[in-house]
Amino acid sequence: MAKVSQNISSDSLFHFIKRREWLLAILKKKSFQARYVYEDIPEIKYKVGIPMKCFCDIPLGMIKKHLSNYGKFGIGITKEYAKKNTFSPVIYIHENSDTLKRYLKSMKKTDIFNDPHSLLPYFKIDERKHKSASGNMLRDRFYDEREWRYIPSSPKFIDFTGFDEEEIRKTRLDFENKNIDTDLLKYVLPFEYSDITYIFVQQQEDVDKVIEEIRSTKIEQLQQDRLIAKIITSRQIERDF
C-alpha cells in the first residue's frame, strides 16, 4: 500500500478578511486591491508603508488559528492564477538573519524609498512577542502562515519615519488607504470567477447574502451554480476539519 503523507501546503492560496461587505465588494468588482501595510523589520531604521495583498498557503485542516486572527470571510484562488500574476512567498527573517544583513549591505538605505524593484516588500519577521490586554506575553508565529504576497508593479513606498508605531497603524495607514479607495484603478488586480477555488463566509446566515450577490452577476447560470458550490462556512472548517 502506498504511503500517504499530510500536505503542509495547499493547491490554493487564501485571503481572509473580517467583514462580509468586503467579501461582497471583491466578488462584485472581480478584483483585489492592494493596500498599504506597515512591517516592522529588524535592522531597518526607516519606517516604510508598502502596498500589498496578502495570502496564506495553509491546508484547510490547519487554518483555524488563521481564521481567528484575520477574519472568517475570504476567498481562495488557484496557485496557477497567483503565479501568473507574480505572487511570491515572503522571505522570513529575524533580528540576526543573514539574509537581511546581506540585503542591507548590497544597497544604500536611501534606495529603500526610491527603488520600486527593491526586495524589501518580501521581507517579514518570523515571529513577534507582545503583551496581551491582561499583561501576559504572547507570541505571534508568522512563519506558520506561509505567506505569499502580491506587490503591484512600480509601487510607491510611503515614508512613515517620524511617526510612532501606534500612530502609523491607527492613523497614517488609514489615511493612505483612503487615498487608494478613491482611485478605483490604483493597485487593482482583476481575476476571473474561474480562478476562485473557495468562498468563505462566517456562518450559514451569510451564505444567502453571498448567493444573492452571485445571482446578480451577469454570467450564465451554470457559472453562478459553480461559484455557489464553492461557498464554505468558517464554522464548517472549525467543526469538521
C-alpha positions in Angstrom: 0.0 0.0 0.0 1.3 3.4 -1.0 2.2 5.8 1.9 0.0 8.9 2.2 1.7 12.0 3.6 -0.1 15.0 5.0 0.3 18.2 2.9 1.8 21.2 4.6 0.8 23.5 1.7 -2.3 23.8 -0.5 -3.1 24.0 -4.2 -5.0 27.2 -3.3 -3.9 30.5 -1.7 -6.3 32.1 0.8 -7.1 35.7 1.6 -9.2 36.3 4.8 -11.0 39.4 5.9 -13.2 40.4 8.8 -16.3 41.8 7.1 -18.9 40.3 4.8 -19.3 43.6 2.9 -15.6 43.5 2.0 -16.1 40.0 0.5 -19.1 41.0 -1.5 -17.2 44.0 -2.9 -14.3 41.7 -4.0 -16.8 39.4 -5.8 -18.7 42.3 -7.3 -15.6 44.0 -8.7 -13.9 40.7 -9.6 -10.6 42.1 -8.3 -8.3 42.5 -5.4 -6.9 45.9 -4.5 -3.5 46.2 -2.8 -3.5 48.4 0.3 -0.7 49.9 2.4 0.7 47.7 5.2 3.4 48.6 7.7 6.0 46.0 8.5 8.4 46.4 11.5 11.6 44.9 10.0 14.7 44.5 12.2 17.8 46.5 11.4 15.9 48.9 9.1 15.7 52.3 10.8 13.2 53.7 8.4 9.5 53.0 8.7 8.0 52.1 5.3 4.4 51.6 4.1 4.2 49.0 1.4 1.2 48.4 -0.9 0.4 44.6 -1.0 -2.3 42.0 -0.9 -1.5 39.0 1.4 -2.5 35.4 1.1 -1.6 32.2 3.0 -0.6 28.8 1.8 -2.1 26.6 4.5 -4.3 23.4 4.1 -7.9 23.9 5.4 -7.3 21.4 8.1 -4.7 23.6 9.7 -6.3 27.0 9.2 -8.4 27.5 12.3 -5.9 29.8 14.1 -5.5 31.9 10.9 -9.3 32.4 10.8 -9.4 33.7 14.3 -6.5 36.1 13.7 -7.5 37.6 10.3 -11.2 37.1 9.8 -13.8 34.4 8.9 -14.7 35.7 5.4 -12.4 35.3 2.4 -11.5 33.9 -1.0 -9.4 31.0 -2.2 -7.7 31.3 -5.5 -5.6 28.9 -7.6 -1.9 28.9 -7.4 -1.8 29.0 -11.1 -3.5 32.4 -11.0 -1.2 33.5 -8.3 2.0 32.6 -10.2 0.7 34.1 -13.4 0.2 37.4 -11.5 3.7 37.4 -9.9 2.7 36.5 -6.4 5.7 35.2 -4.4 6.3 33.7 -1.0 7.7 36.1 1.6 11.3 35.8 2.9 11.1 35.2 6.7 13.8 36.9 8.7 14.7 37.6 12.3 16.9 40.2 14.0 20.1 38.2 13.3 19.1 37.0 9.9 22.0 36.7 7.4 19.6 37.2 4.5 18.6 40.6 5.8 22.2 41.6 6.6 23.4 40.7 3.1 20.5 42.6 1.5 21.2 45.8 3.5 24.9 45.6 2.7 24.0 45.4 -1.0 22.1 48.6 -1.2 22.1 52.1 0.2 19.5 52.9 2.9 18.2 55.9 0.7 17.3 53.4 -2.0 14.6 51.9 0.2 12.1 54.6 -0.8 13.4 55.2 -4.3 13.8 51.8 -5.8 10.4 50.2 -6.8 12.2 47.0 -7.7 13.5 46.6 -4.1 13.2 43.2 -2.4 12.1 45.0 0.8 8.3 44.2 0.3 9.0 40.5 0.6 10.7 40.5 4.0 8.7 39.5 7.0 9.7 38.8 10.6 9.3 35.1 11.6 7.6 35.9 14.9 6.7 38.8 17.3 6.2 38.9 21.0 3.7 41.3 22.6 1.7 41.8 25.7 -2.0 40.9 25.9 -4.6 43.1 27.5 -4.2 41.1 30.7 -0.4 41.7 30.7 0.6 38.2 29.6 3.4 37.8 27.0 2.1 36.3 23.7 4.0 35.2 20.6 2.7 35.5 17.1 4.5 33.0 14.9 4.1 34.4 11.4 6.3 31.7 9.9 3.4 29.3 10.3 1.3 31.4 7.9 3.3 30.5 4.8 2.5 33.9 3.4 2.5 34.9 -0.3 2.3 38.5 -1.4 1.1 40.4 -4.4 3.1 43.6 -4.8 2.0 45.9 -7.6 4.5 46.8 -10.3 6.3 50.1 -9.6 4.8 50.5 -6.2 5.0 53.8 -4.3 6.5 53.3 -0.8 5.3 55.6 1.9 7.9 57.1 4.4 6.5 56.9 7.9 9.7 58.0 9.5 8.9 60.4 12.4 5.7 58.6 13.4 5.5 56.1 16.2 4.1 52.7 15.5 0.7 53.3 17.1 0.1 56.4 15.1 1.1 54.6 11.9 -1.2 51.6 12.5 -4.2 53.7 13.8 -4.0 56.8 11.7 -1.4 57.0 8.8 -2.3 53.7 7.2 -6.0 54.6 7.2 -5.2 57.9 5.6 -3.1 56.4 2.8 -5.6 53.6 2.1 -8.5 56.1 1.8 -6.5 57.7 -1.0 -6.3 54.3 -2.7 -10.0 53.8 -2.2 -10.8 57.0 -4.0 -8.8 55.8 -7.0 -10.7 52.8 -8.3 -7.9 51.8 -10.7 -4.9 52.1 -8.4 -3.2 48.8 -7.5 -6.1 46.8 -8.8 -5.6 43.1 -9.7 -8.6 41.6 -11.6 -9.5 37.9 -11.6 -12.0 35.6 -13.3 -14.6 33.7 -11.4 -13.0 30.5 -12.6 -9.8 31.5 -10.7 -11.8 31.1 -7.4 -11.5 27.8 -5.5 -13.3 28.7 -2.3 -15.6 31.4 -1.0 -15.5 31.6 2.8 -18.3 33.1 5.0 -18.6 33.1 8.8 -21.9 31.2 9.3 -24.9 29.9 7.5 -26.9 33.1 7.5 -24.1 34.8 5.5 -24.5 32.2 2.7 -27.8 33.7 1.5 -26.2 37.2 1.1 -23.3 35.8 -1.0 -25.7 33.7 -3.1 -27.8 36.9 -3.7 -24.7 38.7 -4.9 -23.7 35.8 -7.2 -27.1 35.6 -8.7 -27.0 39.3 -9.6 -23.8 38.9 -11.6 -24.2 38.9 -15.4 -22.8 35.4 -16.0 -24.5 32.2 -17.2 -26.5 30.2 -14.6 -24.1 27.3 -14.8 -21.2 29.6 -13.8 -23.3 31.0 -11.0 -24.0 27.5 -9.8 -20.3 26.6 -9.8 -19.5 29.7 -7.8 -22.2 28.9 -5.2 -20.9 25.4 -4.9 -17.6 26.9 -3.7 -19.1 28.5 -0.6 -18.0 27.1 2.7 -18.5 28.5 6.2 -15.8 29.0 8.8 -17.9 27.1 11.2 -17.7 24.1 9.0 -14.0 24.3 8.9 -13.7 24.8 12.7 -16.1 21.8 13.3 -15.2 19.3 10.6 -11.5 19.8 9.6 
